[in-house]
Amino acid sequence: NKAAMSEYMAEPITENLKERLAAGGDMQAQMEHLVLTIQKAVITGLTGVCGAVRVDRWVRLGRGGGGISCVLQDTPVWHKAGCNVSVVNGVLTERAAGEMASRGKTLLPGPKKFFAAGVSCVVHPRNPFAPTMHFNYRYFQITNDTNETQSWFGGGQDLTPAYVNEEDIRHFHGTLKAACDRHDPTYYPRFKKWADEYFMITHRGETRGVGGIFFDDLADQPAGHYLAFLTDMGNAVVPAYIPLVVKHKDDAFTDAQQEWQQIRRGRYVEFNLVYDRGTKFGLFTPEARIESIFISLPLTARWEYCHEPEEGSAEAELVALVKAPREWA
Amino acid sequence: NKAAMSEYMAEPITENLKERLAAGGDMQAQMEHLVLTIQKAVITGLTGVCGAVRVDRWVRLGRGGGGISCVLQDTPVWHKAGCNVSVVNGVLTERAAGEMASRGKTLLPGPKKFFAAGVSCVVHPRNPFAPTMHFNYRYFQITNDTNETQSWFGGGQDLTPAYVNEEDIRHFHGTLKAACDRHDPTYYPRFKKWADEYFMITHRGETRGVGGIFFDDLADQPAGHYLAFLTDMGNAVVPAYIPLVVKHKDDAFTDAQQEWQQIRRGRYVEFNLVYDRGTKFGLFTPEARIESIFISLPLTARWEYCHEPEEGSAEAELVALVKAPREWA
């Protein structure tokens, strides 16, 4: 299907997606279309700056669904940048149900099937002054054996610089706030606070970066409201982030500044492997594609014993910021 | 106390250790002496090859106990090598009790205090042909409010090469087996198998390295038996491992071989942050010293998207080995 391939990064995961969309579009089809569209827009933004993309389309062997992974690696601008789409379904494991219950969700009784469609992306640029960015938007639906269904939306988007540039941070937060405000004026303040709590490396007493937004289990409004909200948030990714990379990709830097970037990348790995909900869900999903889950990990990282930034340095400024989140928009 | 400082790497954690040992020695004192002695022997072995050591003695602020961390970092031979002693006590958290119960231990009823003494060590050499080594020996004791006590011993020692050298692996396993055999002929086969199960990176379907021994919750024999066993295992660390580093520290290597070492270091990080019992216990212990827990992490690591060793290569040989553990002694 040539038309589908130019609209998306690869043919959709579901064979009859076009037909279901043309027929009005159930929420599963609309979400698959949305995550594929966001992926296309983001990869177009990334390749527009630098580099060719590797595209892998995969299916879950013997289980339902699959995904498309797009990765740019070791190019002049990008250490590693990836954007994944996955559209999967199956039987909800006890472990996954337990994780959902543990964050306060009351699930339908009985054995459950699930459907999940999501897009997730992590971009690690090479220049220490160009920040790392992550986003993830997802839809989750469960159905029990008496055919009751329950569904919710989640997502987030956050920025992780190695050095503080207040103008950059205000631009990123401001763009997210403007997109949120079009849907509900309470979203940005609530979701900004949620991000400060969620992207927390508890054992370090610091946030992963300078935050952004985070939300999960949204289900109070009609699905159409959230679909429109996620569409706008997806559209905000490129304008919120790409200008920061364009601005800094050719900044001069020292070996010591690159080492500091690598130490902060180590913190990124700690957050993702110890705390991140999406990573854990992925690692414990049978037949998950590990290489796609781990595009979030940086190309390289560093752990120095007892590294302490010099008092008053630019490195110390960043540490102060992740120990006490501020308002940016 | 000058005498204590030459016998150990720093003054003991417990003020009256010498007196308690002279008076016959309760098990807590004997274990503190043992872990301090093992630390001294291992650091002497490491500095004998190369590099000066940084020694940090720390106390748990407002809680019981403390530790001594010894680290060699970024020297010509060692990327990062650390050996920690900790001797701590306090109230057993629900979370820690839950972890213990989840591996099948039946704990004393009621609220519990704990005492833990342990030595742990991870050595990451610079040369890709010199393997990484880890060991940990520990004693755990709990006491409930009616003064009943329960105690057990645990530990392990394993080797993680980036390239397969069968002679090296046989030397390492053979040395451990000889030390085990002096105490119980069933120990090595049981604990070797236990290591193959424990040091498993489940999401990769591979072991962290080529194994060694692992055991936990040992409590059937009198404490004196296990103290003698751990003493011998501690004595076996230097002869099992240091010769392998001396043999390979000056081997020639290419950039590609170093990159492969870095990819395997990434796997090491995955195991430690996602699965390792000791790391998790540390991360969730209030007022734990994070820098000491994370001496296990390599100085640098690498994650390449979809890296696949060439068929028939030395890298592919290592992958085959970690996917299907073998017998070595």
Chai-1 contact restraints between the chains, C-beta under 6 A:
chainA,res_idxA,chainB,res_idxB,connection_type,confidence,min_distance_angstrom,max_distance_angstrom,comment,restraint_id
A,V71,B,Y305,contact,1.0,0.0,6.0,A-B,restraint_1
A,Q73,B,Y305,contact,1.0,0.0,6.0,A-B,restraint_2
A,H203,B,L283,contact,1.0,0.0,6.0,A-B,restraint_3
A,H203,B,I290,contact,1.0,0.0,6.0,A-B,restraint_4
A,L273,B,L273,contact,1.0,0.0,6.0,A-B,restraint_5
A,L273,B,V274,contact,1.0,0.0,6.0,A-B,restraint_6
A,V274,B,L273,contact,1.0,0.0,6.0,A-B,restraint_7
A,L283,B,H203,contact,1.0,0.0,6.0,A-B,restraint_8
A,I290,B,H203,contact,1.0,0.0,6.0,A-B,restraint_9
A,E291,B,C306,contact,1.0,0.0,6.0,A-B,restraint_10
A,F294,B,W303,contact,1.0,0.0,6.0,A-B,restraint_11
A,I295,B,Y305,contact,1.0,0.0,6.0,A-B,restraint_12
A,L297,B,W303,contact,1.0,0.0,6.0,A-B,restraint_13
A,T300,B,R302,contact,1.0,0.0,6.0,A-B,restraint_14
A,A301,B,A301,contact,1.0,0.0,6.0,A-B,restraint_15
A,R302,B,T300,contact,1.0,0.0,6.0,A-B,restraint_16
A,W303,B,F294,contact,1.0,0.0,6.0,A-B,restraint_17
A,W303,B,L297,contact,1.0,0.0,6.0,A-B,restraint_18
A,Y305,B,V71,contact,1.0,0.0,6.0,A-B,restraint_19
A,Y305,B,Q73,contact,1.0,0.0,6.0,A-B,restraint_20
A,Y305,B,I295,contact,1.0,0.0,6.0,A-B,restraint_21
A,C306,B,E291,contact,1.0,0.0,6.0,A-B,restraint_22
